[in-house]
Amino acid sequence: MIYLLAKTKKHLTLLQRSLIVTIIVCLTSCAELQQVVDNLPENAPQLSNADIAMGLRQALNQGIDQQVSSLMQEDGFYKNDLVKILLPEELQKVDKALRNVGLSNLADEGLKLLNRAAEDAVKTATPIFIEAVKEITFADAKAILLGNNDAATQYLAQKTKAPLYQQFHPVINNSFNNVGANTIWTSIIETYNDLPFTSDVNPNLTDYVTEEALKGVYKMIAIEENAIRTSYKSRTTTILKQVFALQD
């Protein structure tokens, strides 16, 4: 037997050897997912690579539809404690000082305008998300399916954070201009800087709100992803039920 194997190996072409190595690598990379599939009941539906990728796309699209759309509404950020944009550390002392001198209304209005700008920016996010979701391959889907409860969200963040930042930043800046936020915040900061025994502040609020808006978007998508992974009733389509049964 050993003699026959040695003789066979001797006559293998380079192309044949390469093919064998490729098959071994594929089997190794897919072994973890295959083990999950093998443990399913005998009557479980057979899922193709395309089915699994489709299931992950549907999960992300559901997160976008259910959660990101809610952030676009008025008070979508401001009245959602999970993502409400609070003041940067530099301005927290400004907020406190203004309230101490009876200017709570001015402080509240300034905070609300930051969240309004984020709500405006999120309205531009959907096309970028849709393109990223379309690009999910089976290799991506396999890693996501067997990953952490926010693996799909992390994938989306990796693919979209840079273009979303570029999209959000000018929208937030324009929103500040349209609602007079720049004027209000200039007044707030000037009022604070004129108070005795304070050190001047001059934060870049457009950059800050852009970053906080992105964090809020991904947080809400992660919430929906976790629900799909952990709650059968959150799997609203047949393919979602079938695919996520693989990771239950």
Secondary structure, 3 states (H helix, E strand, C coil): CHHHHHHHHHHCCHHHHHHHHHHHHHHHHHHHHHHHHHCCCCCCCCCCHHHHHHHHHHHHHHHHHHHHHHHCCCCCCCCCCCCCCCCCHHHHHHHHHHHHCCCHHHHHHHHHHHHHHHHHHHCCCHHHHHHHHHCCCHHHHHHHHCCCCCHHHHHHHHHHHHHHHHHHHHHHHHHHHHCCHHHHHHHHHHHHHHCCCCCCCCCCHHHHHHHHHHHHHHHHHHHHHHHHHHCHHHCCCHHHHHHHHHHC
